[in-house]
Amino acid sequence: MEADEAPLRALIIDDYFLIRRNHKLLLEKFGFEVIESCDGNDGLAKLDKYGIDYFSLIMVDLMMPEMSGAEFLMKCKEIYDEKLPQVLVCSSAAEVPLVKKIAALGISGYMVKPVNYKLFIDKLRDMFPGRIE
């Protein structure tokens, strides 16, 4: 990493532990520091705790208890607007109207579960050119 490049840090928000773990292991392999969160409310608390500028990437599931990923994203857009880092949605929801609604919030990508990890890596390379080997 060059001196002027900030560390890569990701916030993974998913209610399913194994998915968080799999994403975390892959992201760490590519040099990310990872913070995990189990729902949208906890995700907002982590953003508040660390600050929005701390993160390079937010990965979020849409279907979660307490606060869904869609609610989380709308709240983030309301609070942080243009300061939001890149957002990658990873969800089993693939209905076109929902995907369009989420895409309109300015996300960087949408992956349907189960995740194809080759496509995931390709997406990371697109999102962070020159940073992901």
Steps between C-alpha positions, in 0.01 A plus 500: 500500500633842408535760774218717361251213473264454793462145632214301353231450762164331462182487704312174438135506605318166487291315755654164407833433671637261236445749219673774700789262569537397135495860381743599775749225410495598134532874568785443745679296234501818288624723779179634650453558869146380574238603755191277526144596578188282539227743388433852377473655847835355601644611165393859569653475849831382347497789251437738789778341708771490232386789278389475139847589367649195674343261246586441133217252450166410653358157416140458600231233481146621437298243694582539871300526822482824700605733217516366144781583264267717293405702810869519595593635156221758499602618849867518394409702190301736725785541753816474290384561140810559284743391775391135473781268394441241229203278581465142384164334562509124542151352527284206408238752383518525122163658413556767233292778666692459828838490325409817306388674821826408675713591194337845499664562840838512327644163591816372328373148437244229571581131541237229535555224758640245487799712406724400214836586657678540166247771408541648850877529450450651153259754649753593771765551230260730311415694817860533621718511188865431568432409863375141460752250362 
